[in-house]
Amino acid sequence: MEYNYLILLDYSTGEIIRIKLSEEQKRDSEKYDDFEEYLMTLEDGYGFRLLDCNWMAVERLQETVYGF
C-alpha cells in the first residue's frame, strides 16, 4: 500500500499533526525496511518526537469532527 498522509497524535503537546507526503518523501520511505525508521528522519523537519506520538499512515485522508 502506498501511503500519502501521516497523522501523528502528539500526546506531550496535545497536537494533531497531519503531513501530506511529497513524491520524493514517498520514494525515500521505500529505502527503509521499517517505516517507523523513516518517520524518525522527519522529526526535526516537522518538529515532533516520535517517542511522544502515536501515528498512522494512510492512502486517503478522511476526517470526521464532532462538536466543533
PDB file of N, CA, C and O in Angstrom:
ATOM      1  N   MET A   1       0.839  -1.184   0.000  1.00  0.00           N
ATOM      2  CA  MET A   1       0.000   0.000   0.000  1.00  0.00           C
ATOM      3  C   MET A   1       0.883   1.246   0.000  1.00  0.00           C
ATOM      4  O   MET A   1       1.872   1.324   0.728  1.00  0.00           O
ATOM      5  N   GLU A   2       0.517   2.186  -0.805  1.00  0.00           N
ATOM      6  CA  GLU A   2       1.261   3.448  -0.841  1.00  0.00           C
ATOM      7  C   GLU A   2       0.619   4.433   0.130  1.00  0.00           C
ATOM      8  O   GLU A   2      -0.590   4.661   0.100  1.00  0.00           O
ATOM      9  N   TYR A   3       1.441   5.004   0.980  1.00  0.00           N
ATOM     10  CA  TYR A   3       0.958   5.983   1.943  1.00  0.00           C
ATOM     11  C   TYR A   3       1.086   7.379   1.358  1.00  0.00           C
ATOM     12  O   TYR A   3       2.116   7.725   0.781  1.00  0.00           O
ATOM     13  N   ASN A   4       0.049   8.171   1.507  1.00  0.00           N
ATOM     14  CA  ASN A   4       0.062   9.552   1.051  1.00  0.00           C
ATOM     15  C   ASN A   4       0.058  10.544   2.207  1.00  0.00           C
ATOM     16  O   ASN A   4       0.513  11.678   2.062  1.00  0.00           O
ATOM     17  N   TYR A   5      -0.458  10.112   3.358  1.00  0.00           N
ATOM     18  CA  TYR A   5      -0.602  11.005   4.502  1.00  0.00           C
ATOM     19  C   TYR A   5      -0.108  10.335   5.775  1.00  0.00           C
ATOM     20  O   TYR A   5      -0.205   9.119   5.942  1.00  0.00           O
ATOM     21  N   LEU A   6       0.422  11.161   6.664  1.00  0.00           N
ATOM     22  CA  LEU A   6       0.772  10.729   8.014  1.00  0.00           C
ATOM     23  C   LEU A   6      -0.078  11.525   8.987  1.00  0.00           C
ATOM     24  O   LEU A   6      -0.255  12.732   8.825  1.00  0.00           O
ATOM     25  N   ILE A   7      -0.596  10.856   9.984  1.00  0.00           N
ATOM     26  CA  ILE A   7      -1.317  11.520  11.057  1.00  0.00           C
ATOM     27  C   ILE A   7      -0.631  11.118  12.348  1.00  0.00           C
ATOM     28  O   ILE A   7      -0.519   9.935  12.670  1.00  0.00           O
ATOM     29  N   LEU A   8      -0.177  12.118  13.076  1.00  0.00           N
ATOM     30  CA  LEU A   8       0.505  11.874  14.345  1.00  0.00           C
ATOM     31  C   LEU A   8      -0.291  12.520  15.464  1.00  0.00           C
ATOM     32  O   LEU A   8      -0.753  13.652  15.326  1.00  0.00           O
ATOM     33  N   LEU A   9      -0.454  11.809  16.569  1.00  0.00           N
ATOM     34  CA  LEU A   9      -1.082  12.342  17.769  1.00  0.00           C
ATOM     35  C   LEU A   9       0.020  12.533  18.795  1.00  0.00           C
ATOM     36  O   LEU A   9       0.511  11.567  19.379  1.00  0.00           O
ATOM     37  N   ASP A  10       0.403  13.769  19.008  1.00  0.00           N
ATOM     38  CA  ASP A  10       1.486  14.085  19.947  1.00  0.00           C
ATOM     39  C   ASP A  10       0.871  14.273  21.323  1.00  0.00           C
ATOM     40  O   ASP A  10       0.287  15.317  21.612  1.00  0.00           O
ATOM     41  N   TYR A  11       1.002  13.264  22.169  1.00  0.00           N
ATOM     42  CA  TYR A  11       0.371  13.325  23.480  1.00  0.00           C
ATOM     43  C   TYR A  11       1.151  14.166  24.475  1.00  0.00           C
ATOM     44  O   TYR A  11       0.659  14.393  25.580  1.00  0.00           O
ATOM     45  N   SER A  12       2.350  14.640  24.134  1.00  0.00           N
ATOM     46  CA  SER A  12       3.077  15.540  25.037  1.00  0.00           C
ATOM     47  C   SER A  12       2.581  16.980  24.887  1.00  0.00           C
ATOM     48  O   SER A  12       2.682  17.772  25.824  1.00  0.00           O
ATOM     49  N   THR A  13       2.045  17.320  23.710  1.00  0.00           N
ATOM     50  CA  THR A  13       1.555  18.682  23.469  1.00  0.00           C
ATOM     51  C   THR A  13       0.056  18.730  23.190  1.00  0.00           C
ATOM     52  O   THR A  13      -0.525  19.814  23.143  1.00  0.00           O
ATOM     53  N   GLY A  14      -0.576  17.576  23.005  1.00  0.00           N
ATOM     54  CA  GLY A  14      -1.991  17.540  22.654  1.00  0.00           C
ATOM     55  C   GLY A  14      -2.252  17.971  21.218  1.00  0.00           C
ATOM     56  O   GLY A  14      -3.342  18.442  20.894  1.00  0.00           O
ATOM     57  N   GLU A  15      -1.265  17.811  20.373  1.00  0.00           N
ATOM     58  CA  GLU A  15      -1.334  18.292  18.994  1.00  0.00           C
ATOM     59  C   GLU A  15      -1.613  17.145  18.024  1.00  0.00           C
ATOM     60  O   GLU A  15      -1.109  16.035  18.194  1.00  0.00           O
ATOM     61  N   ILE A  16      -2.416  17.431  17.015  1.00  0.00           N
ATOM     62  CA  ILE A  16      -2.624  16.517  15.894  1.00  0.00           C
ATOM     63  C   ILE A  16      -1.808  17.061  14.731  1.00  0.00           C
ATOM     64  O   ILE A  16      -1.980  18.212  14.332  1.00  0.00           O
ATOM     65  N   ILE A  17      -0.923  16.240  14.191  1.00  0.00           N
ATOM     66  CA  ILE A  17      -0.048  16.659  13.096  1.00  0.00           C
ATOM     67  C   ILE A  17      -0.430  15.853  11.860  1.00  0.00           C
ATOM     68  O   ILE A  17      -0.388  14.623  11.873  1.00  0.00           O
ATOM     69  N   ARG A  18      -0.803  16.556  10.793  1.00  0.00           N
ATOM     70  CA  ARG A  18      -1.143  15.906   9.523  1.00  0.00           C
ATOM     71  C   ARG A  18      -0.098  16.307   8.501  1.00  0.00           C
ATOM     72  O   ARG A  18       0.182  17.492   8.321  1.00  0.00           O
ATOM     73  N   ILE A  19       0.476  15.327   7.838  1.00  0.00           N
ATOM     74  CA  ILE A  19       1.525  15.574   6.853  1.00  0.00           C
ATOM     75  C   ILE A  19       1.132  14.894   5.545  1.00  0.00           C
ATOM     76  O   ILE A  19       0.856  13.695   5.517  1.00  0.00           O
ATOM     77  N   LYS A  20       1.112  15.671   4.465  1.00  0.00           N
ATOM     78  CA  LYS A  20       0.915  15.093   3.132  1.00  0.00           C
ATOM     79  C   LYS A  20       2.304  14.816   2.570  1.00  0.00           C
ATOM     80  O   LYS A  20       3.100  15.737   2.385  1.00  0.00           O
ATOM     81  N   LEU A  21       2.587  13.563   2.303  1.00  0.00           N
ATOM     82  CA  LEU A  21       3.903  13.177   1.809  1.00  0.00           C
ATOM     83  C   LEU A  21       4.080  13.592   0.354  1.00  0.00           C
ATOM     84  O   LEU A  21       3.192  13.388  -0.474  1.00  0.00           O
ATOM     85  N   SER A  22       5.224  14.170   0.055  1.00  0.00           N
ATOM     86  CA  SER A  22       5.562  14.509  -1.329  1.00  0.00           C
ATOM     87  C   SER A  22       5.993  13.230  -2.053  1.00  0.00           C
ATOM     88  O   SER A  22       6.245  12.203  -1.422  1.00  0.00           O
ATOM     89  N   GLU A  23       6.073  13.305  -3.360  1.00  0.00           N
ATOM     90  CA  GLU A  23       6.533  12.151  -4.138  1.00  0.00           C
ATOM     91  C   GLU A  23       7.949  11.759  -3.716  1.00  0.00           C
ATOM     92  O   GLU A  23       8.267  10.573  -3.625  1.00  0.00           O
ATOM     93  N   GLU A  24       8.786  12.744  -3.463  1.00  0.00           N
ATOM     94  CA  GLU A  24      10.156  12.465  -3.018  1.00  0.00           C
ATOM     95  C   GLU A  24      10.163  11.760  -1.662  1.00  0.00           C
ATOM     96  O   GLU A  24      10.934  10.822  -1.459  1.00  0.00           O
ATOM     97  N   GLN A  25       9.322  12.198  -0.744  1.00  0.00           N
ATOM     98  CA  GLN A  25       9.253  11.557   0.571  1.00  0.00           C
ATOM     99  C   GLN A  25       8.765  10.118   0.450  1.00  0.00           C
ATOM    100  O   GLN A  25       9.255   9.237   1.157  1.00  0.00           O
ATOM    101  N   LYS A  26       7.816   9.876  -0.427  1.00  0.00           N
ATOM    102  CA  LYS A  26       7.327   8.505  -0.632  1.00  0.00           C
ATOM    103  C   LYS A  26       8.444   7.610  -1.164  1.00  0.00           C
ATOM    104  O   LYS A  26       8.600   6.473  -0.718  1.00  0.00           O
ATOM    105  N   ARG A  27       9.215   8.124  -2.115  1.00  0.00           N
ATOM    106  CA  ARG A  27      10.345   7.342  -2.648  1.00  0.00           C
ATOM    107  C   ARG A  27      11.383   7.086  -1.555  1.00  0.00           C
ATOM    108  O   ARG A  27      11.892   5.972  -1.429  1.00  0.00           O
ATOM    109  N   ASP A  28      11.695   8.116  -0.768  1.00  0.00           N
ATOM    110  CA  ASP A  28      12.671   7.958   0.319  1.00  0.00           C
ATOM    111  C   ASP A  28      12.220   6.905   1.323  1.00  0.00           C
ATOM    112  O   ASP A  28      13.039   6.132   1.819  1.00  0.00           O
ATOM    113  N   SER A  29      10.932   6.869   1.624  1.00  0.00           N
ATOM    114  CA  SER A  29      10.427   5.923   2.626  1.00  0.00           C
ATOM    115  C   SER A  29      10.622   4.475   2.185  1.00  0.00           C
ATOM    116  O   SER A  29      10.747   3.584   3.024  1.00  0.00           O
ATOM    117  N   GLU A  30      10.650   4.236   0.877  1.00  0.00           N
ATOM    118  CA  GLU A  30      10.812   2.876   0.360  1.00  0.00           C
ATOM    119  C   GLU A  30      12.215   2.327   0.587  1.00  0.00           C
ATOM    120  O   GLU A  30      12.435   1.125   0.440  1.00  0.00           O
ATOM    121  N   LYS A  31      13.157   3.176   0.939  1.00  0.00           N
ATOM    122  CA  LYS A  31      14.531   2.746   1.199  1.00  0.00           C
ATOM    123  C   LYS A  31      14.687   2.098   2.570  1.00  0.00           C
ATOM    124  O   LYS A  31      15.736   1.530   2.871  1.00  0.00           O
ATOM    125  N   TYR A  32      13.655   2.180   3.397  1.00  0.00           N
ATOM    126  CA  TYR A  32      13.725   1.673   4.765  1.00  0.00           C
ATOM    127  C   TYR A  32      12.910   0.391   4.888  1.00  0.00           C
ATOM    128  O   TYR A  32      11.812   0.288   4.341  1.00  0.00           O
ATOM    129  N   ASP A  33      13.461  -0.589   5.612  1.00  0.00           N
ATOM    130  CA  ASP A  33      12.721  -1.825   5.869  1.00  0.00           C
ATOM    131  C   ASP A  33      11.571  -1.578   6.832  1.00  0.00           C
ATOM    132  O   ASP A  33      10.517  -2.206   6.730  1.00  0.00           O
ATOM    133  N   ASP A  34      11.780  -0.662   7.765  1.00  0.00           N
ATOM    134  CA  ASP A  34      10.793  -0.354   8.792  1.00  0.00           C
ATOM    135  C   ASP A  34      10.330   1.087   8.585  1.00  0.00           C
ATOM    136  O   ASP A  34      11.138   2.011   8.665  1.00  0.00           O
ATOM    137  N   PHE A  35       9.044   1.286   8.322  1.00  0.00           N
ATOM    138  CA  PHE A  35       8.523   2.627   8.049  1.00  0.00           C
ATOM    139  C   PHE A  35       8.750   3.566   9.230  1.00  0.00           C
ATOM    140  O   PHE A  35       8.946   4.767   9.041  1.00  0.00           O
ATOM    141  N   GLU A  36       8.724   3.030  10.432  1.00  0.00           N
ATOM    142  CA  GLU A  36       8.951   3.857  11.620  1.00  0.00           C
ATOM    143  C   GLU A  36      10.365   4.450  11.621  1.00  0.00           C
ATOM    144  O   GLU A  36      10.564   5.563  12.108  1.00  0.00           O
ATOM    145  N   GLU A  37      11.333   3.726  11.088  1.00  0.00           N
ATOM    146  CA  GLU A  37      12.690   4.280  10.959  1.00  0.00           C
ATOM    147  C   GLU A  37      12.674   5.497  10.041  1.00  0.00           C
ATOM    148  O   GLU A  37      13.359   6.486  10.302  1.00  0.00           O
ATOM    149  N   TYR A  38      11.899   5.421   8.977  1.00  0.00           N
ATOM    150  CA  TYR A  38      11.776   6.578   8.090  1.00  0.00           C
ATOM    151  C   TYR A  38      11.136   7.757   8.820  1.00  0.00           C
ATOM    152  O   TYR A  38      11.569   8.897   8.656  1.00  0.00           O
ATOM    153  N   LEU A  39      10.119   7.489   9.619  1.00  0.00           N
ATOM    154  CA  LEU A  39       9.458   8.571  10.354  1.00  0.00           C
ATOM    155  C   LEU A  39      10.435   9.316  11.253  1.00  0.00           C
ATOM    156  O   LEU A  39      10.311  10.528  11.433  1.00  0.00           O
ATOM    157  N   MET A  40      11.387   8.615  11.808  1.00  0.00           N
ATOM    158  CA  MET A  40      12.381   9.262  12.666  1.00  0.00           C
ATOM    159  C   MET A  40      13.185  10.309  11.899  1.00  0.00           C
ATOM    160  O   MET A  40      13.655  11.281  12.489  1.00  0.00           O
ATOM    161  N   THR A  41      13.347  10.119  10.595  1.00  0.00           N
ATOM    162  CA  THR A  41      14.096  11.095   9.798  1.00  0.00           C
ATOM    163  C   THR A  41      13.296  12.378   9.584  1.00  0.00           C
ATOM    164  O   THR A  41      13.864  13.394   9.183  1.00  0.00           O
ATOM    165  N   LEU A  42      12.002  12.348   9.840  1.00  0.00           N
ATOM    166  CA  LEU A  42      11.143  13.519   9.651  1.00  0.00           C
ATOM    167  C   LEU A  42      10.991  14.363  10.914  1.00  0.00           C
ATOM    168  O   LEU A  42      10.452  15.468  10.860  1.00  0.00           O
ATOM    169  N   GLU A  43      11.458  13.853  12.037  1.00  0.00           N
ATOM    170  CA  GLU A  43      11.227  14.522  13.325  1.00  0.00           C
ATOM    171  C   GLU A  43      11.687  15.975  13.335  1.00  0.00           C
ATOM    172  O   GLU A  43      10.905  16.861  13.681  1.00  0.00           O
ATOM    173  N   ASP A  44      12.914  16.235  12.971  1.00  0.00           N
ATOM    174  CA  ASP A  44      13.448  17.599  13.040  1.00  0.00           C
ATOM    175  C   ASP A  44      12.729  18.541  12.073  1.00  0.00           C
ATOM    176  O   ASP A  44      12.431  19.683  12.421  1.00  0.00           O
ATOM    177  N   GLY A  45      12.460  18.074  10.897  1.00  0.00           N
ATOM    178  CA  GLY A  45      11.828  18.919   9.888  1.00  0.00           C
ATOM    179  C   GLY A  45      10.411  19.342  10.236  1.00  0.00           C
ATOM    180  O   GLY A  45       9.966  20.425   9.854  1.00  0.00           O
ATOM    181  N   TYR A  46       9.698  18.477  10.968  1.00  0.00           N
ATOM    182  CA  TYR A  46       8.313  18.779  11.312  1.00  0.00           C
ATOM    183  C   TYR A  46       8.125  19.080  12.795  1.00  0.00           C
ATOM    184  O   TYR A  46       7.012  19.389  13.222  1.00  0.00           O
ATOM    185  N   GLY A  47       9.178  18.995  13.577  1.00  0.00           N
ATOM    186  CA  GLY A  47       9.115  19.408  14.971  1.00  0.00           C
ATOM    187  C   GLY A  47       8.333  18.495  15.896  1.00  0.00           C
ATOM    188  O   GLY A  47       7.632  18.974  16.787  1.00  0.00           O
ATOM    189  N   PHE A  48       8.440  17.199  15.703  1.00  0.00           N
ATOM    190  CA  PHE A  48       7.812  16.253  16.626  1.00  0.00           C
ATOM    191  C   PHE A  48       8.843  15.240  17.088  1.00  0.00           C
ATOM    192  O   PHE A  48       9.898  15.079  16.474  1.00  0.00           O
ATOM    193  N   ARG A  49       8.525  14.563  18.173  1.00  0.00           N
ATOM    194  CA  ARG A  49       9.347  13.448  18.654  1.00  0.00           C
ATOM    195  C   ARG A  49       8.513  12.188  18.535  1.00  0.00           C
ATOM    196  O   ARG A  49       7.462  12.079  19.167  1.00  0.00           O
ATOM    197  N   LEU A  50       8.957  11.248  17.746  1.00  0.00           N
ATOM    198  CA  LEU A  50       8.193  10.031  17.509  1.00  0.00           C
ATOM    199  C   LEU A  50       7.917   9.282  18.809  1.00  0.00           C
ATOM    200  O   LEU A  50       6.884   8.626  18.942  1.00  0.00           O
ATOM    201  N   LEU A  51       8.830   9.378  19.759  1.00  0.00           N
ATOM    202  CA  LEU A  51       8.626   8.712  21.049  1.00  0.00           C
ATOM    203  C   LEU A  51       7.427   9.281  21.805  1.00  0.00           C
ATOM    204  O   LEU A  51       6.887   8.620  22.692  1.00  0.00           O
ATOM    205  N   ASP A  52       7.007  10.498  21.465  1.00  0.00           N
ATOM    206  CA  ASP A  52       5.871  11.140  22.130  1.00  0.00           C
ATOM    207  C   ASP A  52       4.590  11.043  21.312  1.00  0.00           C
ATOM    208  O   ASP A  52       3.601  11.704  21.629  1.00  0.00           O
ATOM    209  N   CYS A  53       4.597  10.231  20.269  1.00  0.00           N
ATOM    210  CA  CYS A  53       3.464  10.206  19.339  1.00  0.00           C
ATOM    211  C   CYS A  53       2.947   8.797  19.090  1.00  0.00           C
ATOM    212  O   CYS A  53       3.683   7.812  19.155  1.00  0.00           O
ATOM    213  N   ASN A  54       1.668   8.743  18.805  1.00  0.00           N
ATOM    214  CA  ASN A  54       1.076   7.602  18.123  1.00  0.00           C
ATOM    215  C   ASN A  54       0.859   8.068  16.692  1.00  0.00           C
ATOM    216  O   ASN A  54       0.610   9.250  16.455  1.00  0.00           O
ATOM    217  N   TRP A  55       0.951   7.157  15.745  1.00  0.00           N
ATOM    218  CA  TRP A  55       0.861   7.582  14.354  1.00  0.00           C
ATOM    219  C   TRP A  55       0.148   6.542  13.514  1.00  0.00           C
ATOM    220  O   TRP A  55       0.036   5.373  13.882  1.00  0.00           O
ATOM    221  N   MET A  56      -0.327   7.011  12.375  1.00  0.00           N
ATOM    222  CA  MET A  56      -0.831   6.101  11.349  1.00  0.00           C
ATOM    223  C   MET A  56      -0.525   6.722   9.998  1.00  0.00           C
ATOM    224  O   MET A  56      -0.460   7.944   9.858  1.00  0.00           O
ATOM    225  N   ALA A  57      -0.341   5.877   9.024  1.00  0.00           N
ATOM    226  CA  ALA A  57      -0.098   6.303   7.652  1.00  0.00           C
ATOM    227  C   ALA A  57      -1.237   5.746   6.808  1.00  0.00           C
ATOM    228  O   ALA A  57      -1.593   4.573   6.926  1.00  0.00           O
ATOM    229  N   VAL A  58      -1.808   6.598   5.953  1.00  0.00           N
ATOM    230  CA  VAL A  58      -2.979   6.203   5.176  1.00  0.00           C
ATOM    231  C   VAL A  58      -2.833   6.647   3.728  1.00  0.00           C
ATOM    232  O   VAL A  58      -2.103   7.586   3.412  1.00  0.00           O
ATOM    233  N   GLU A  59      -3.543   5.949   2.869  1.00  0.00           N
ATOM    234  CA  GLU A  59      -3.544   6.307   1.455  1.00  0.00           C
ATOM    235  C   GLU A  59      -4.450   7.514   1.202  1.00  0.00           C
ATOM    236  O   GLU A  59      -4.113   8.407   0.425  1.00  0.00           O
ATOM    237  N   ARG A  60      -5.598   7.523   1.868  1.00  0.00           N
ATOM    238  CA  ARG A  60      -6.593   8.580   1.651  1.00  0.00           C
ATOM    239  C   ARG A  60      -6.937   9.199   2.997  1.00  0.00           C
ATOM    240  O   ARG A  60      -7.245   8.486   3.953  1.00  0.00           O
ATOM    241  N   LEU A  61      -6.886  10.515   3.074  1.00  0.00           N
ATOM    242  CA  LEU A  61      -7.176  11.221   4.314  1.00  0.00           C
ATOM    243  C   LEU A  61      -8.667  11.471   4.422  1.00  0.00           C
ATOM    244  O   LEU A  61      -9.283  12.055   3.531  1.00  0.00           O
ATOM    245  N   GLN A  62      -9.231  11.023   5.522  1.00  0.00           N
ATOM    246  CA  GLN A  62     -10.646  11.244   5.793  1.00  0.00           C
ATOM    247  C   GLN A  62     -10.759  11.652   7.249  1.00  0.00           C
ATOM    248  O   GLN A  62     -10.147  11.032   8.118  1.00  0.00           O
ATOM    249  N   GLU A  63     -11.535  12.686   7.522  1.00  0.00           N
ATOM    250  CA  GLU A  63     -11.636  13.198   8.881  1.00  0.00           C
ATOM    251  C   GLU A  63     -13.102  13.409   9.238  1.00  0.00           C
ATOM    252  O   GLU A  63     -13.878  13.921   8.432  1.00  0.00           O
ATOM    253  N   THR A  64     -13.470  13.014  10.444  1.00  0.00           N
ATOM    254  CA  THR A  64     -14.796  13.263  10.982  1.00  0.00           C
ATOM    255  C   THR A  64     -14.626  14.057  12.261  1.00  0.00           C
ATOM    256  O   THR A  64     -13.843  13.676  13.130  1.00  0.00           O
ATOM    257  N   VAL A  65     -15.352  15.159  12.385  1.00  0.00           N
ATOM    258  CA  VAL A  65     -15.231  16.035  13.546  1.00  0.00           C
ATOM    259  C   VAL A  65     -16.613  16.188  14.174  1.00  0.00           C
ATOM    260  O   VAL A  65     -17.602  16.379  13.467  1.00  0.00           O
ATOM    261  N   TYR A  66     -16.679  16.105  15.495  1.00  0.00           N
ATOM    262  CA  TYR A  66     -17.933  16.262  16.220  1.00  0.00           C
ATOM    263  C   TYR A  66     -17.827  17.423  17.199  1.00  0.00           C
ATOM    264  O   TYR A  66     -16.813  17.561  17.884  1.00  0.00           O
ATOM    265  N   GLY A  67     -18.840  18.245  17.273  1.00  0.00           N
ATOM    266  CA  GLY A  67     -18.959  19.263  18.310  1.00  0.00           C
ATOM    267  C   GLY A  67     -18.012  20.443  18.211  1.00  0.00           C
ATOM    268  O   GLY A  67     -17.754  21.089  19.227  1.00  0.00           O
ATOM    269  N   PHE A  68     -17.483  20.756  17.036  1.00  0.00           N
ATOM    270  CA  PHE A  68     -16.581  21.903  16.902  1.00  0.00           C
ATOM    271  C   PHE A  68     -17.209  22.963  16.043  1.00  0.00           C
ATOM    272  O   PHE A  68     -16.603  24.010  15.812  1.00  0.00           O
TER     273      PHE A  68
END
